[in-house]
């Protein structure tokens, strides 16, 4: 195709779109100067892009003399993308325009094994879904309940925002498990999603949703989110260290996520503490509660205590909670010391349901780092919080959408 009129037109339109996305509003003459394309070529390409609804005219330039030039702008609402965080405790969904601006965000109850046993006929399809299923997809009986629920969540958000499925070009999914880079299969997954690996595989998602799909580990996407929109903007080498229902690390080098053999880069859950225990067994929410039980074999421990209660007790200055947190933070510091010694990152970003308590953890970890670490990375807390994963999922969906538009021609 190289050298053909279609190829040359696509190349010219790609140059124009890149210029508009980088510079914002421009006149045709500005585009010509920026890209080096002739004015007739720019005018022809712009008219085609306007016809595709990918650029739009936004008024007249405020030039001092002569005829005022018509301004051209990238149409960020020509299409939308979606990011979905399939978490162990929440489902989080964000819709974004083509500039990466999140236009709506919602949370939903978590998936569980009961959804896999729901009979398919009990699920009521929307007219749009029925049309799409008949035209594109067919759910297997084991997939129907889980994927129908996910589909209904997105469908609801679209309708609430006056959008239809053909407005969505790509959905990025984050899953708390190991995603094999080539096949998109899930080799392991955090509780309570164990047994649902096939339901959330890339193959199943691609058959269930009428658009491109991207699937990656949730912590990897959280790292990307922090790099693009959060605490680690443009950091050349940093680690997103997530502590919650599980533990994991997303590692970014020069703006690229590391996946490694079998997608296992950053699977710090399998690291061993000095006493031989798995890191995840020690640092996860369950691990913190086991530590609390050993310290509080009498009051104030109760069967319904949660990690949040320990953090709140620490903030109130209660001795029992401070003692637990001191020991817990030393175990986190031990893990971060090993990671820092190996990778020497300039920054470590703490996130996740537990790691997000930076006001409690960071002073303790910084003290430990100053005393014990051979390298001294900057220790900070996630800026995006619970939205880190969906933000990263939006970013990969946006990358895929722009690549597809460029390859197929704007």
Helices and strands as residue ranges (DSSP letters): H 5-23, E 26-27, H 28-35, H 39-51, E 55-60, E 70-74, E 80-86, E 91-97, E 102-108, H 113-116, G 120-122, H 127-135, H 141-160, G 165-167, E 168-175, E 177-179, E 186-189, H 202-208, E 212-217, H 218-229, E 237-243, E 247-253, E 256-257, G 261-263, G 268-270, H 279-283, H 285-295, H 307-315, H 319-343, E 347-351, H 352-355, H 358-372, E 378-381, G 385-387, H 388-408
